Amino acid sequence: MLPAKSLPSDIEELTSYCKATADQQRLTILRVLTRESFGVLELCHILDVAQPALSHHLKVLHTAGLLDTRRQGTSIFYRRAVICASDPIGDLRQSLFDSVDQLQLSTKVTASIDDIHAGRKRQAKEFFEKNAHRFKENQDLIAEYSHYAACIEDLLNDAAISVSAPVIEIGPGESSLIVNLARRFGAVVGIDNTADMLEKTRQTLSQHNIDNCELFLGELNDYKTTSSDLVVANMVLHHLASPAQFFHETSRYLSSSGSLLIADLCAHDQDWTREACGDLWLGFEPEELDNWAQSADFLLGQSAYLGLKNGFQVQVRLFHKQPSP
């Protein structure tokens, strides 16, 4: 039983909550959205439900404060709501989420989620294969690396990160960040899933006479290594099929004292970046990264935020792997 101070001031709030959770399909939706964000049509495919019926379920869950929405261009994506400390039934909502997370998804639903991820990956890869020659030019219209490079340097300096295993950078492209990492840490592995972008990285390294970098064609999951003390993702997260899943994948590659450095855009509404830069996501709220990191057993480290003249805002975030008990 909830303590008296936690009881909602309006019985309608509790009634709405109870109504929303008294349905198997809606509980399945909450389970599917455990660490993910999906659009309506994607959820229709995953759950094999007609759009009108799904829209009704989503509306009920949203009204009950269990789902949040976010517009991505012309599409609306749904994710589980962040529970606020002031929520009068926050403990009840959290208990529900914890219970839902124990539910086992059917193999059909799991396969459908994989289909969505594969489609997103295919879309991103096709974009880079076609636009490698002009990607840096377009990317610089949004956030040129030199504009926020000092933020990355400051976070690495303040955190006093020391590494004994090679540093991994995901999707280094033509940015000089990989050059700076190689000079700071000694050994770096650059991973990219397109040969053309990896060739751009090779040219950048050659121009700076860097010879202590290994370049690997493929995904992080394809790279076979024992562990890394630092994984870096610079303007990569908004191209990934599942940003939430990336935190879990990265955690498996980090040593017990490893860290994850992410530089990416804050949430924005500039839909043109999808066509110009192949962005799958229009940036992220800092709280989204916090939630994904914590669900993958990361501790929140230092952060830096930099507003750019063109209206975009860059967030540079450091997360540390939580030591095993």
C-alpha positions in Angstrom: 0.0 0.0 0.0 1.3 3.5 -0.9 2.1 5.8 2.0 -0.5 8.5 2.5 1.8 11.3 1.2 2.1 9.4 -2.1 -1.7 9.2 -2.8 -2.8 11.2 -5.8 -4.7 14.4 -5.1 -7.1 13.6 -7.9 -8.7 10.1 -8.0 -8.9 10.5 -11.8 -5.1 10.2 -12.1 -5.1 6.8 -10.4 -8.2 5.7 -12.3 -6.5 6.6 -15.6 -3.4 4.6 -14.6 -5.4 1.5 -13.6 -7.4 1.6 -16.9 -4.2 1.9 -18.9 -2.6 -1.1 -17.3 -5.5 -3.4 -17.4 -4.9 -4.6 -20.9 -2.4 -7.2 -22.2 -1.7 -5.4 -25.4 -0.8 -2.2 -23.6 1.5 -4.0 -21.2 3.2 -5.5 -24.3 3.7 -2.1 -25.7 5.4 -0.9 -22.5 7.6 -4.0 -22.7 8.6 -3.3 -26.3 9.5 0.3 -25.3 11.7 -0.7 -22.4 14.8 0.8 -24.0 13.5 1.8 -27.4 11.6 4.5 -29.2 9.4 3.5 -32.1 7.0 5.2 -34.5 3.4 4.2 -34.9 3.9 2.2 -38.2 7.0 0.5 -36.7 4.9 -0.6 -33.7 2.1 -1.8 -36.0 4.7 -4.0 -37.7 6.2 -5.2 -34.4 2.9 -6.1 -32.8 1.0 -7.0 -35.9 -1.8 -4.6 -35.0 -3.9 -2.4 -37.2 -3.1 1.3 -36.9 -6.5 2.5 -35.5 -6.3 -0.1 -32.7 -2.7 0.7 -31.9 -3.4 4.5 -31.9 -6.1 3.9 -29.3 -3.8 2.0 -27.0 -1.0 4.6 -27.4 -3.5 7.4 -26.5 -4.6 5.6 -23.4 -1.1 5.0 -22.2 -0.1 8.6 -23.0 -3.1 10.0 -21.2 -2.1 7.9 -18.1 1.4 9.4 -18.1 3.1 6.2 -19.1 4.3 7.2 -22.5 6.1 10.3 -23.8 6.0 11.4 -27.5 8.6 13.2 -29.6 8.3 14.5 -33.1 11.0 13.3 -35.5 10.3 15.4 -38.6 6.9 14.4 -39.9 6.8 11.3 -37.6 5.9 10.9 -34.0 7.9 8.4 -31.9 6.8 6.9 -28.6 8.9 6.0 -25.6 8.3 5.2 -22.0 7.7 8.2 -19.8 10.4 9.5 -17.5 9.1 9.3 -13.9 9.5 12.6 -12.1 10.3 12.9 -8.4 7.2 14.9 -7.8 4.9 12.3 -9.4 2.3 11.3 -6.7 2.2 7.8 -8.1 5.7 7.6 -9.3 6.5 4.6 -7.1 3.5 2.8 -8.6 4.6 3.6 -12.2 8.2 2.4 -11.5 6.9 -0.8 -9.9 4.9 -1.4 -13.1 7.9 -0.7 -15.4 10.0 -3.1 -13.3 7.4 -5.8 -13.5 6.8 -5.3 -17.2 10.6 -5.6 -17.8 10.4 -9.2 -16.5 8.0 -10.2 -19.2 9.3 -12.4 -22.0 8.6 -11.1 -25.6 7.5 -13.7 -28.1 10.0 -14.8 -30.8 7.8 -13.2 -33.4 7.8 -9.8 -31.7 11.6 -10.0 -31.1 12.1 -10.9 -34.8 10.0 -7.9 -35.8 12.0 -5.6 -33.7 15.2 -6.9 -35.3 13.5 -6.2 -38.7 13.0 -2.6 -37.7 16.7 -2.3 -36.6 17.9 -3.9 -39.7 15.9 -1.5 -41.9 17.3 1.5 -40.0 20.8 0.2 -40.4 20.3 -0.4 -44.1 19.0 3.1 -44.5 22.0 4.7 -42.8 24.5 2.5 -44.6 23.0 3.2 -48.0 23.2 7.0 -47.3 26.9 6.9 -46.4 27.7 4.7 -49.4 26.1 7.2 -51.7 27.2 10.4 -49.9 30.7 9.7 -48.5 32.2 12.3 -50.9 30.2 15.2 -49.5 29.3 14.1 -46.0 31.8 16.2 -44.1 30.8 19.3 -46.0 27.1 18.7 -45.1 28.0 17.7 -41.5 30.0 20.9 -41.0 26.8 22.9 -41.8 25.4 21.4 -38.5 28.4 21.0 -36.1 32.0 21.4 -37.2 34.3 19.4 -35.0 36.6 22.3 -34.3 33.7 24.2 -32.7 33.4 21.6 -29.8 36.8 19.9 -29.8 37.8 21.9 -26.7 34.8 20.5 -24.8 36.0 16.9 -25.5 39.6 17.8 -24.5 38.4 19.3 -21.3 36.3 16.3 -20.3 39.1 13.9 -21.0 41.5 16.1 -19.1 39.2 16.5 -16.1 38.4 12.8 -16.0 42.1 11.9 -16.0 41.3 8.8 -18.1 44.3 6.5 -18.5 44.1 3.5 -20.8 46.1 0.3 -21.2 44.0 -1.2 -24.0 43.4 0.5 -27.4 40.7 3.2 -27.5 37.8 2.5 -29.9 36.2 5.3 -31.9 33.0 4.4 -33.7 32.5 6.1 -37.1 35.6 8.3 -37.1 35.0 9.7 -40.6 37.1 12.7 -41.6 37.1 14.3 -38.2 40.5 15.0 -36.7 39.3 13.5 -33.4 40.9 10.2 -34.1 44.2 12.0 -34.7 43.9 13.7 -31.3 43.0 10.4 -29.6 46.0 8.6 -31.2 48.3 11.3 -30.0 46.8 11.2 -26.5 46.4 7.5 -25.9 48.8 5.8 -28.2 46.7 3.1 -29.8 43.3 3.6 -31.4 40.9 1.4 -33.4 38.5 3.1 -35.8 35.4 1.2 -36.7 33.0 2.0 -39.6 30.6 -0.1 -41.5 31.2 1.6 -44.9 34.5 1.2 -46.9 34.3 4.7 -48.4 34.0 6.4 -45.0 36.9 4.3 -43.6 39.0 5.3 -46.6 38.3 9.0 -45.6 39.6 8.1 -42.1 42.7 6.5 -43.6 43.5 9.6 -45.6 43.1 11.8 -42.6 45.5 9.7 -40.6 48.0 9.7 -43.4 47.9 13.5 -43.7 48.9 13.8 -40.0 51.5 11.0 -40.2 49.6 8.8 -37.7 50.6 5.2 -37.8 49.3 3.8 -34.5 45.6 3.3 -35.6 43.9 0.1 -36.7 40.9 0.5 -39.0 38.2 -2.1 -39.0 35.3 -2.5 -41.5 32.1 -3.6 -39.8 30.1 -3.1 -36.7 31.3 -2.9 -33.1 29.8 -6.3 -32.5 32.0 -7.7 -35.3 35.2 -6.5 -33.8 36.9 -9.2 -31.7 38.9 -7.8 -28.8 39.2 -8.5 -25.1 38.2 -5.1 -23.8 38.7 -1.3 -24.2 39.2 1.3 -21.6 37.5 4.0 -23.7 34.9 4.0 -26.5 34.2 7.2 -28.3 31.2 8.0 -30.5 31.4 11.5 -32.1 28.2 12.5 -33.9 27.3 8.9 -34.4 24.4 8.2 -32.1 21.9 10.0 -34.3 22.8 7.6 -37.1 22.3 4.4 -35.2 19.3 2.1 -35.5 19.0 1.7 -31.8 20.8 4.3 -29.7 19.6 2.6 -26.5 21.1 -0.8 -27.6 24.4 0.9 -28.4 24.9 1.6 -24.7 24.5 -2.1 -23.8 26.7 -3.2 -26.7 29.4 -0.8 -25.6 29.3 -1.9 -22.0 30.3 -5.4 -23.1 33.4 -4.0 -24.8 34.6 -1.9 -21.9 36.9 -3.0 -19.1 35.6 -2.9 -15.5 36.9 0.7 -15.2 36.1 1.8 -18.8 34.4 4.9 -20.0 32.1 5.9 -22.8 32.4 9.4 -24.4 29.6 10.6 -26.6 29.4 13.9 -28.5 26.0 14.4 -30.2 23.3 16.9 -30.9 20.7 17.9 -28.4 17.1 17.5 -29.6 16.2 19.8 -32.5 13.5 20.2 -35.2 15.7 20.7 -38.3 14.3 17.9 -40.5 16.5 18.8 -43.4 19.4 17.0 -41.7 17.7 13.7 -42.6 18.3 14.3 -46.3 21.5 16.2 -46.1 23.3 14.0 -43.5 21.3 10.8 -43.3 20.2 11.5 -39.7 17.8 8.9 -38.3 17.2 10.9 -35.1 16.9 14.6 -34.6 19.2 14.8 -31.7 18.5 13.7 -28.1 17.3 15.1 -24.9 20.1 14.7 -22.3 17.7 12.8 -20.1 17.3 10.2 -22.8 21.0 9.5 -22.8 21.0 9.4 -19.0 18.2 6.8 -18.9 19.9 4.6 -21.6 23.2 4.8 -19.8 21.9 3.9 -16.4 19.9 1.0 -17.9 23.2 -0.3 -19.2 24.9 0.0 -15.8 26.8 3.2 -16.5 27.4 5.9 -14.0 26.8 9.5 -15.1 30.1 11.4 -15.5 30.7 15.0 -16.4 28.9 16.8 -19.2 29.5 19.9 -21.4 26.9 21.7 -23.5 27.8 24.1 -26.3 25.3 26.2 -28.3 26.2 26.9 -31.9 25.5 30.0 -33.9 23.3 28.1 -36.3 20.9 27.1 -33.5 22.1 23.6 -32.9 23.4 22.6 -29.5 26.1 20.0 -28.9 26.2 17.8 -25.8 29.5 16.1 -24.8 28.8 13.4 -22.3 31.0 11.1 -20.3 29.7 7.8 -18.8 31.7 5.4 -16.6 31.1 1.7 -16.4 29.7 0.8 -13.0 32.1 -1.5 -11.1 30.8 -5.0 -10.4 29.9 -5.6 -6.8 
